[in-house]
């Protein structure tokens, strides 16, 4: 039986200069990877926290080129997760319980800093729009809402 808890966990590993060294996106309840736990690592590793917080779908799409819609959707989830966690870490978002990205911990260690947060996917759907093959028809952005991210991921 599938799990009814759709909360995801994002973990960022940063060096002491706030540059990403690794990240993982997993399901909270079972720890299952979302696509691959570090789907966009080849693009994101070595970017600073400020760059992660402002990275756009267009930048991700330019890096990977055209990909299947399912890969595009997973890349969008990863991009939004990393971007949200970086925004909370930098203080650009509150990260309180009940927020789309709720900070669980920030831990300093000899190699750098680990940021761990829970993502409420139900509150982030405005940033992660369903793609054409998922819902059967291309959705149009809602007035005043976020447009579907033009993001692609590696196959």
C-alpha positions in Angstrom: 0.0 0.0 0.0 1.5 3.4 -0.9 2.4 5.8 1.8 0.0 8.7 2.4 2.6 11.1 3.7 4.0 13.0 0.8 6.4 15.1 2.8 9.9 15.1 1.4 13.2 15.8 3.1 16.0 17.9 1.6 19.5 17.8 3.0 22.2 20.2 1.8 25.8 19.7 2.6 27.7 23.0 2.4 31.4 23.7 2.9 32.5 26.5 5.2 32.2 29.0 2.3 28.5 28.0 1.8 29.2 26.1 -1.4 27.2 23.0 -2.0 29.2 19.8 -1.8 26.3 17.4 -1.9 22.5 17.2 -1.5 19.8 14.5 -1.3 16.0 14.6 -1.7 14.1 11.7 -0.2 10.7 10.7 1.2 10.4 11.4 4.9 8.7 8.2 5.8 10.6 5.6 4.0 13.8 7.4 2.8 13.1 6.5 -0.8 14.9 8.7 -3.4 12.9 11.1 -5.5 14.2 10.0 -9.0 17.8 9.9 -7.8 18.6 11.5 -4.5 21.1 13.9 -6.0 19.6 14.2 -9.5 21.0 17.7 -10.3 24.3 17.3 -8.5 26.5 17.7 -11.5 25.0 21.2 -12.0 24.5 22.3 -8.4 27.7 21.1 -6.6 30.1 24.0 -6.1 27.4 26.6 -6.4 27.1 29.0 -3.4 24.0 29.2 -1.3 23.0 32.6 -2.8 23.2 31.0 -6.3 21.2 28.0 -5.3 18.5 30.3 -3.8 18.0 32.1 -7.1 18.7 29.4 -9.7 16.0 29.3 -12.4 14.4 26.6 -14.4 15.8 28.2 -17.6 19.4 27.8 -16.2 18.7 24.1 -15.4 17.2 23.5 -18.9 20.1 25.1 -20.6 22.5 22.8 -18.8 20.7 19.6 -19.6 18.9 20.1 -22.9 15.7 18.5 -24.0 14.6 15.5 -21.9 11.4 13.5 -21.4 8.6 15.1 -19.5 8.9 12.7 -16.6 12.6 13.7 -16.2 11.6 17.4 -16.5 9.1 16.9 -13.6 11.7 15.3 -11.3 14.2 18.0 -12.1 11.6 20.6 -11.2 11.0 18.9 -7.8 14.8 18.9 -7.1 15.3 22.5 -8.2 12.4 23.7 -6.0 13.6 21.7 -3.0 17.2 22.9 -3.2 16.1 26.5 -3.9 13.7 26.4 -0.9 16.2 25.0 1.5 18.8 27.5 0.4 16.3 30.4 0.9 15.5 29.2 4.4 19.2 28.7 5.3 20.0 32.3 4.1 17.1 33.7 6.1 15.1 34.7 2.9 12.2 32.4 4.1 11.1 31.7 7.7 11.3 27.9 7.5 8.8 27.5 10.4 6.6 24.5 11.0 3.7 24.7 8.5 5.8 26.5 5.9 6.4 24.9 2.5 10.0 24.3 3.6 10.3 23.8 7.4 13.8 23.8 8.8 14.6 20.7 10.9 18.3 21.4 11.7 21.5 23.3 10.8 24.5 21.4 12.0 28.2 22.6 11.8 30.9 19.9 11.5 34.6 19.9 10.6 33.8 19.6 6.8 31.1 22.3 6.7 27.4 22.6 7.4 24.4 20.3 7.0 21.0 21.8 6.4 18.0 19.5 6.8 14.4 20.6 6.1 11.0 19.0 5.5 9.2 20.0 2.3 5.4 20.1 2.2 4.8 19.2 -1.5 1.1 20.1 -1.2 2.2 23.7 -0.4 4.8 23.8 -3.3 2.5 22.7 -6.2 2.4 26.3 -7.5 6.1 26.0 -8.2 5.9 22.4 -9.5 3.2 22.3 -12.1 2.0 18.9 -13.5 3.4 18.2 -17.0 1.4 17.3 -20.1 1.9 13.6 -19.9 1.1 13.5 -16.2 -2.3 15.1 -16.4 -3.2 14.5 -20.0 -3.2 18.1 -21.2 -0.8 21.0 -20.8 -1.9 23.2 -17.9 -2.0 26.9 -18.3 -0.6 29.1 -15.5 -3.2 30.5 -13.2 -3.6 34.3 -13.1 -1.0 35.6 -10.7 0.4 32.1 -10.1 3.7 30.5 -11.0 4.2 29.2 -14.5 5.3 25.6 -15.1 9.1 25.4 -14.7 10.8 24.8 -18.0 13.2 22.4 -16.4 14.8 19.2 -17.7 16.9 16.6 -16.1 19.5 14.0 -17.1 18.2 10.7 -18.3 
